[in-house]
């Protein structure tokens, strides 16, 4: 199953271990998560290299 995972990126990361556990469990069950990297500790560094302009066109 394709799953869209969303979580807080800048509004607080106190639940980051929970995000990671959810993503890990769903991935282990063979679900596809296109943006699973949102659960990672370095998400802001990963997102900084993406140009947001094409998304708003």
C-alpha positions as CSV (number, residue, x, y, z in Angstrom):
1,X,0.0,0.0,0.0
2,X,1.2,3.5,-0.7
3,X,1.2,5.6,2.4
4,X,1.6,9.4,2.7
5,X,3.4,10.0,6.0
6,X,3.3,13.5,7.5
7,X,4.7,14.9,10.7
8,X,6.0,18.1,12.2
9,X,9.3,19.3,10.8
10,X,9.8,22.7,12.3
11,X,7.1,22.9,15.0
12,X,8.9,20.6,17.4
13,X,10.5,17.2,17.0
14,X,9.8,15.8,20.5
15,X,7.9,12.9,18.9
16,X,10.7,12.0,16.4
17,X,11.3,8.5,18.0
18,X,7.6,7.8,17.5
19,X,7.7,9.0,13.9
20,X,10.7,6.7,13.3
21,X,8.9,3.7,14.9
22,X,5.8,4.3,12.7
23,X,7.9,4.5,9.5
24,X,10.0,1.5,10.5
25,X,6.9,-0.7,11.3
26,X,5.1,0.3,8.0
27,X,8.2,-0.2,5.9
28,X,8.8,-3.7,7.5
29,X,5.2,-4.5,6.5
30,X,6.2,-3.8,2.9
31,X,4.3,-0.5,2.6
32,X,5.7,2.2,0.3
33,X,6.3,5.6,1.8
34,X,7.5,8.2,-0.6
35,X,8.5,10.7,2.1
36,X,9.5,8.5,5.0
37,X,12.6,10.7,5.4
38,X,10.4,13.2,7.3
39,X,10.9,10.9,10.3
40,X,14.7,11.2,10.2
41,X,16.7,13.4,12.5
42,X,18.4,15.3,9.7
43,X,15.2,16.0,7.7
44,X,15.8,19.8,7.6
45,X,19.2,19.2,6.0
46,X,17.7,16.8,3.5
47,X,14.9,19.2,2.6
48,X,17.3,22.2,2.3
49,X,18.7,20.9,-1.0
50,X,15.2,20.7,-2.6
51,X,14.1,23.8,-4.5
52,X,10.4,24.5,-3.4
53,X,9.6,26.6,-6.4
54,X,8.6,23.8,-8.8
55,X,6.1,22.5,-6.2
56,X,4.2,25.8,-6.3
57,X,3.9,26.1,-10.0
